[in-house]
Amino acid sequence: MELTKGYFLAAAAGVSWATTGIFSTLLFQEGLHPLEIASARIFLAAIMFFFYCLTMYRSVFRLKMRELFYFAVSGLIGVGFFNFFYLQAIERIGVSVAVVLLYISPVFVLTVSFFLLQERISFLKVIASTIAIAGVFLTVRGYELLYFPGALDYGGIALGVGAGLSFASLSVFGKYALGKYELLKVVFYMMFFGALSFSFYFPPWTIFQREITTLALLLLLAIALISTFLAHFLYILGLQYVEAGKASVAVAVEPPAAIFLAFVILGENLNFWQYIGVVLVLAAVVLLRRDHK
């Protein structure tokens, strides 16, 4: 039962992250820059976590110096670097390539979790990771890149790989931290230090110093609440019930969910291979469930 709950929470986090594309597209139409959106979303999400903890769990504010260093590093890499790399990768190489590179993170997670968390790498885990990557590749139509290899932006690809690595670190840091600290402390400080580190590069308050529409403001609140606050909370909560390697694959429902939302809300259509990709990602989640003894 707890394992099922872990998969459900990780998948729910993936669906929450999937709304990022919808909200971002609408915000782009409102004239906002990708880094403006990235900075504002984690800044607002950090504020949401702060007031939630202040109201419900004030114990999270008791922090030791050694904990401060750990959360600063994990927030910088898992939240700050991820948003920095991912949004710029989308800007340079497009959503399709960026998502493909982002979701090679299960391979990173399985490898690092084996060495640092002593999680076993079973045959089914390897197969599930491979199927998940293949599914994501099809869902975002990554095969189209094969026809235009000379058009690749290798700097953008490097940013995409950086996003995948930093996203993988969120799983590993989160799983390690939950063995020592309470859930809300992990989530809050990762988000807080992620927002703090990002503000040095792109201060979030600058977006509010210029005139923005009411719709843009509402969309920023939505992307902070649903795509950031809720997504991170659900994902790290899921790590209480399932291994980091499995959670990282289960959360790969994000691309199929994003495509479905784009179809319903933005009117984007799916082709045959995208449907096959959705099936493959879901099959990977089923394989991970069978891997549990």
Residue pairs with C-beta under 8 A, 6 or more apart in sequence:
2 241
3 241
3 242
3 289
3 292
4 289
5 238
5 241
6 238
6 239
6 240
6 241
6 242
6 246
6 247
6 250
7 238
7 242
7 246
7 247
7 250
7 285
7 288
7 289
8 238
9 234
9 235
9 237
9 238
9 241
10 234
10 235
10 238
10 239
10 242
10 246
10 247
10 248
10 250
10 251
11 250
11 251
11 253
11 285
12 234
12 238
13 230
13 231
13 232
13 233
13 234
13 235
13 238
13 251
14 231
14 250
14 251
14 252
14 253
14 254
14 257
15 253
15 254
15 257
16 226
16 227
16 230
16 231
16 234
17 227
17 231
17 251
17 254
18 253
18 254
18 255
18 257
18 258
18 261
19 222
19 223
19 226
19 227
19 258
19 261
20 223
20 227
20 258
21 95
21 258
21 261
21 262
22 258
22 261
22 262
22 265
22 266
23 219
23 222
23 223
23 226
23 227
24 34
24 37
24 90
24 223
25 266
26 215
26 219
27 37
27 216
27 219
27 220
27 223
28 34
30 212
30 213
30 215
30 216
30 219
31 216
32 207
32 212
32 216
34 87
34 88
34 90
34 91
35 84
35 87
35 88
35 201
35 202
36 202
36 206
36 207
37 87
37 220
37 223
38 83
38 84
38 86
38 87
38 198
38 202
39 83
39 198
39 199
39 201
39 202
39 203
39 204
39 207
40 204
40 207
40 220
40 224
41 83
41 220
41 223
41 224
41 227
41 228
42 79
42 80
42 83
42 191
42 194
42 195
42 198
42 204
42 224
42 228
43 195
43 198
43 199
43 204
43 205
43 224
44 204
44 220
44 221
44 224
44 225
44 228
45 191
45 195
45 224
45 225
45 228
45 229
45 232
46 188
46 191
46 192
46 194
46 195
46 196
48 224
48 225
48 229
49 184
49 187
49 188
49 191
49 192
49 229
50 188
50 192
52 184
53 60
53 61
53 184
53 188
54 61
56 184
57 182
57 184
59 182
59 185
60 182
60 184
60 185
60 188
60 189
63 71
63 185
63 189
67 181
67 189
70 177
71 177
71 186
71 189
71 190
71 192
71 193
72 189
72 193
74 169
74 170
74 173
74 174
74 177
74 189
74 190
74 193
75 189
75 190
75 191
75 192
75 193
75 194
75 195
75 196
75 197
76 193
76 194
76 197
77 166
77 169
77 173
78 166
78 167
78 169
78 170
78 173
78 174
78 190
78 194
79 170
79 190
79 191
79 193
79 194
79 195
79 197
79 198
79 232
80 193
80 194
80 195
80 196
80 197
80 198
81 162
81 166
81 197
82 163
82 166
82 167
82 170
82 194
83 194
83 198
84 198
84 201
85 159
85 160
85 162
85 163
85 166
86 98
86 102
86 159
86 160
86 163
86 167
88 156
88 159
89 97
89 98
89 101
89 102
89 156
89 157
89 159
89 160
89 162
89 163
90 98
92 153
92 155
92 156
92 159
93 152
93 153
93 156
93 157
93 159
93 160
95 140
96 140
96 141
96 142
96 144
96 145
97 140
97 142
97 145
97 156
97 157
97 160
98 156
98 159
98 160
98 163
99 136
99 140
99 254
99 255
99 258
100 136
100 137
100 140
100 142
100 160
101 157
101 160
101 161
101 163
101 164
102 160
102 163
102 164
102 167
103 132
103 133
103 136
103 164
103 252
103 254
103 255
104 133
104 161
104 164
105 164
105 165
105 167
105 168
105 171
105 248
106 129
106 132
106 133
106 168
106 245
106 248
106 249
106 252
107 129
107 133
108 164
108 165
108 168
109 168
109 171
109 172
109 244
109 245
109 248
110 119
110 121
110 125
110 126
110 129
110 245
110 248
111 121
112 168
112 169
112 172
113 119
113 171
113 172
113 175
113 243
113 244
113 245
114 120
114 121
116 172
116 176
117 172
117 175
117 176
117 243
117 244
119 243
119 244
119 245
121 245
122 291
124 287
124 288
124 290
124 291
125 245
125 246
125 288
125 291
127 287
128 249
128 284
128 285
128 287
128 288
128 291
129 245
129 249
129 284
131 280
131 281
131 283
131 284
131 287
132 249
132 252
132 280
132 281
132 284
134 277
134 280
135 252
135 255
135 256
135 276
135 277
135 278
135 279
135 280
135 281
135 282
135 283
135 284
136 142
136 252
136 255
136 277
136 281
137 143
137 277
138 273
138 274
138 276
138 277
138 280
139 255
139 256
139 259
139 274
139 277
139 278
139 281
140 255
140 259
140 277
141 271
141 273
141 274
143 273
145 152
168 248
170 190
170 232
170 235
171 239
171 244
171 245
171 247
171 248
172 244
173 190
174 186
174 190
174 235
174 236
174 239
174 244
175 239
175 243
175 244
177 186
178 186
178 236
178 239
178 240
183 236
183 237
183 240
186 236
187 232
187 233
187 236
190 232
190 236
191 228
191 229
191 232
195 204
198 204
207 220
235 247
235 251
238 247
238 250
239 247
242 250
246 288
246 291
249 284
249 285
249 288
250 285
250 288
252 281
252 284
252 285
253 281
253 282
253 285
255 277
255 281
256 277
256 278
256 281
256 282
259 268
259 270
259 274
259 278
260 278
262 268
263 269
263 270
270 278
